[in-house]
Amino acid sequence: MVIDALYTNYFQKSKVLLYPLLGIKRGCTAVPEQTYLSWGTKISTEDMKLVAVYPVRKDQEYITFEKNVLLKHPRITDYIPLNDEQCIFTFDFSDLKDDWQKFISGNYSKMNPQLKRKIRDHFDKNTSTSIYIDSYMFPEKYFALYADLLGVEESLLKNVGELCSPPNLDKENLIAEVLDLDNKKILS
């Protein structure tokens, strides 16, 4: 695969570039509907937690996955039923403080090389997603290509150092209220 156009739409950086660090294989029985870096006033980016919203499912395959993978994950910090259709799992990344800060600031290429490879290797090698992820994690190999696509000098991109925008912290912030399922009251 070759990059022949730039990806210009915003994508959830936490889902594409951080969720893979959980080591949950692609194609597993359940994937989060979305992931976030914060949750209103409950969790801030400084807390270094990935907030994953999963659909509530009652089938045995999902129940087994939830019990054996999500709830036993070494990074799990909380499970919160959001409403009748969604639940939230939070995962702690405080042991990766430096890399978390680099991620938040959009300095993906400066993250630990092992983590960058883990992110890249999460995606099938022969897909367009994989090549884009590789360019974000290892931009030095792609500066000339991106400069050509953008019609700018390669030195400009080398000075910037990154080929992917930082996370949009507004879009990466979950806005949702928790429903108290026992009393059917919204908790604030």
Secondary structure, 3 states (H helix, E strand, C coil): CCCCCCCCCCCCHHHHHHHHHHCCCCCCCCCCCEEECEECCCECHHHCEEEEEEECCCCHHHHHHHHHHHCCCCCEEEEEECCCCEEEEEEECHHHHHHHHHHHCCCHHHCCHHHHHHHHHCCCCCCHHHHHHHHHHCHHHCHHHHHHHHCCCHHHHHHHCCCCCCCCCCCCEECCCEEECCCCEEEC
